């Protein structure tokens, strides 16, 4: 299991998501934040989706 912490911040009409040590991505809605975060982590770390755990903070 790979654990990551992500912070999502509202920037007008979208959300900016930062995962320290991994990168940053955007989501169009609050409903998309978790999926976009997971996609970023998998793409940048090459970890299997089922092995990724994300502690998500929405501010």
N, CA and C of each residue as an Amber inpcrd file, in Angstrom:
protein
   177
   0.8470000  -1.1800000   0.0000000   0.0000000   0.0000000   0.0000000
   0.8900000   1.2400000   0.0000000   0.5790000   2.1770000  -0.8680000
   1.2960000   3.4410000  -0.9350000   0.3620000   4.5440000  -0.4500000
   0.7880000   5.2740000   0.5750000  -0.0270000   6.3320000   1.1630000
   0.4250000   7.7060000   0.6750000  -0.5540000   8.5260000   0.2930000
  -0.2870000   9.8760000  -0.1690000  -1.2690000  10.8340000   0.4810000
  -0.8280000  12.0710000   0.6760000  -1.6940000  13.1230000   1.1840000
  -1.9070000  14.1250000   0.0590000  -3.1550000  14.5140000  -0.1560000
  -3.4840000  15.4730000  -1.2120000  -4.3200000  16.6050000  -0.6130000
  -4.1090000  17.8010000  -1.1490000  -4.8960000  18.9560000  -0.7410000
  -5.5460000  19.5510000  -1.9730000  -6.8630000  19.7320000  -1.9050000
  -7.6140000  20.3330000  -3.0170000  -8.0790000  21.7160000  -2.5920000
  -7.8510000  22.6890000  -3.4430000  -8.1810000  24.0780000  -3.1690000
  -9.0280000  24.6270000  -4.3080000 -10.1500000  25.2420000  -3.9650000
 -11.0190000  25.8260000  -4.9760000 -10.3590000  27.0520000  -5.5920000
 -10.3350000  27.0740000  -6.9280000  -9.7600000  28.1920000  -7.6870000
 -10.7930000  28.6710000  -8.6980000 -11.8320000  29.3080000  -8.2170000
 -12.8700000  29.7920000  -9.1250000 -13.7620000  28.6650000  -9.5830000
 -13.6770000  28.3130000 -10.8690000 -14.5680000  27.2950000 -11.4300000
 -13.9400000  25.8960000 -11.4870000 -12.7850000  25.7120000 -10.8460000
 -12.1510000  24.3990000 -10.8230000 -11.4100000  24.2060000  -9.4970000
 -10.8830000  23.0230000  -9.2930000 -10.1400000  22.6730000  -8.0930000
  -8.7060000  22.3460000  -8.4650000  -7.7550000  22.8700000  -7.7010000
  -6.3480000  22.5560000  -7.8800000  -5.9760000  21.5630000  -6.7880000
  -5.3700000  20.4600000  -7.1900000  -5.0340000  19.3790000  -6.2700000
  -3.5220000  19.2230000  -6.2380000  -2.9560000  19.2950000  -5.0410000
  -1.5140000  19.1460000  -4.8630000  -1.2290000  17.8890000  -4.0620000
  -0.3450000  17.0650000  -4.5940000   0.1210000  15.8790000  -3.8910000
   1.6280000  16.0640000  -3.7110000   2.0690000  16.4240000  -2.4970000
   3.4930000  16.6830000  -2.2730000   4.3770000  15.5100000  -2.7090000
   5.4350000  15.8530000  -3.4370000   6.3640000  14.8480000  -3.9200000
   5.9150000  14.1330000  -5.1740000   4.6770000  14.4130000  -5.6230000
   4.1350000  13.7470000  -6.8080000   3.8410000  14.7560000  -7.9000000
   3.0330000  15.7740000  -7.5920000   2.6830000  16.7750000  -8.5910000
   1.3590000  17.4420000  -8.2910000   0.8650000  18.1380000  -9.2880000
  -0.3620000  18.9190000  -9.1760000  -1.2560000  18.6040000 -10.3640000
  -2.5590000  18.6110000 -10.1280000  -3.5280000  18.4040000 -11.1910000
  -4.7500000  19.2630000 -10.9110000  -5.7200000  19.1970000 -11.7800000
  -6.9520000  19.9620000 -11.6240000  -8.1550000  19.0450000 -11.7740000
  -9.2590000  19.4770000 -11.1570000 -10.5410000  18.7920000 -11.3070000
 -11.5970000  19.8470000 -11.5980000 -12.5530000  19.4820000 -12.4360000
 -13.6110000  20.4120000 -12.8120000 -14.6940000  20.5640000 -11.7700000
 -14.8360000  19.5550000 -10.9120000 -15.8570000  19.6120000  -9.8680000
 -15.3630000  18.8630000  -8.6400000 -16.0140000  19.1060000  -7.5170000
 -15.6220000  18.4340000  -6.2810000 -15.8010000  16.9210000  -6.4110000
 -16.7540000  16.4820000  -7.2030000 -16.9830000  15.0530000  -7.4070000
 -15.8230000  14.3720000  -8.1340000 -15.0440000  15.1380000  -8.8940000
 -13.9370000  14.5880000  -9.6850000 -12.5950000  14.6030000  -8.9550000
 -12.5310000  15.2050000  -7.7850000 -11.2490000  15.3910000  -7.1030000
 -10.5650000  14.0600000  -6.8100000 -11.2790000  13.1280000  -6.2220000
 -10.6540000  11.8640000  -5.8320000 -10.1100000  11.1010000  -7.0440000
 -10.8920000  11.0280000  -8.1040000 -10.4620000  10.2990000  -9.2950000
  -9.2570000  10.9740000  -9.9530000  -9.2690000  12.2960000 -10.0560000
  -8.1480000  13.0080000 -10.6710000  -6.8820000  12.8480000  -9.8310000
  -7.0360000  12.8370000  -8.5110000  -5.8930000  12.6360000  -7.6260000
  -5.3080000  11.2510000  -7.8280000  -6.1670000  10.2550000  -7.8690000
  -5.7200000   8.8810000  -8.0760000  -5.0180000   8.7340000  -9.4230000
  -5.5790000   9.3130000 -10.4680000  -4.9560000   9.2440000 -11.7910000
  -3.5690000   9.8760000 -11.7900000  -3.4180000  11.0090000 -11.1000000
  -2.1170000  11.6750000 -11.0180000  -1.1010000  10.7760000 -10.3250000
  -1.4660000  10.2370000  -9.1770000  -0.5430000   9.4030000  -8.4120000
  -0.1360000   8.1640000  -9.2170000  -1.0770000   7.5020000  -9.8290000
  -0.7760000   6.3100000 -10.6180000   0.1380000   6.6620000 -11.8020000
  -0.1540000   7.7490000 -12.4770000   0.6510000   8.1440000 -13.6440000
   2.0820000   8.5110000 -13.2580000   2.2360000   9.2020000 -12.1520000
   3.5590000   9.6930000 -11.7740000   4.4000000   8.6770000 -10.9960000
   3.7540000   7.7490000 -10.2970000   4.5030000   6.7960000  -9.4720000
   4.5200000   5.3850000 -10.0510000   3.6530000   5.1290000 -11.0310000
   3.5070000   3.8020000 -11.6390000   3.0250000   2.7500000 -10.6330000
   2.4030000   3.2080000  -9.5580000   1.8150000   2.2890000  -8.5740000
   0.4990000   1.7490000  -9.1300000   0.1210000   0.5710000  -8.6950000
  -1.1700000   0.0050000  -9.0970000  -2.2870000   0.7530000  -8.3710000
  -3.3680000   1.0190000  -9.0880000  -4.4980000   1.7670000  -8.5010000
  -4.9470000   1.1690000  -7.1690000  -5.0100000  -0.1420000  -7.1100000
  -5.5040000  -0.7930000  -5.8950000  -4.5250000  -0.6940000  -4.7240000
  -3.2840000  -0.2920000  -4.9860000  -2.2820000  -0.1610000  -3.9330000
  -2.1400000   1.2680000  -3.4190000  -2.9020000   2.1940000  -3.9710000
  -2.7860000   3.6080000  -3.6030000  -3.8720000   3.9850000  -2.6050000
  -3.4560000   4.6140000  -1.5040000  -4.3840000   5.1680000  -0.5280000
  -4.1150000   6.6690000  -0.4430000  -5.1660000   7.4640000  -0.5940000
  -5.0180000   8.9160000  -0.5810000  -5.7890000   9.5060000   0.5820000
  -5.0820000  10.2940000   1.3970000  -5.7040000  11.0740000   2.4580000
  -5.9790000  12.4420000   1.8440000  -7.2380000  12.7080000   1.5470000
  -7.6270000  13.9070000   0.8070000  -8.1720000  14.9660000   1.7380000
  -7.6180000  16.1820000   1.6150000  -8.0920000  17.3290000   2.3710000
  -8.6280000  18.3680000   1.3890000  -9.8690000  18.7550000   1.5750000
 -10.4840000  19.7710000   0.7240000 -10.5800000  21.0530000   1.5390000
  -9.9480000  22.1090000   1.0200000  -9.9440000  23.4020000   1.7290000
 -10.5520000  24.4890000   0.8890000
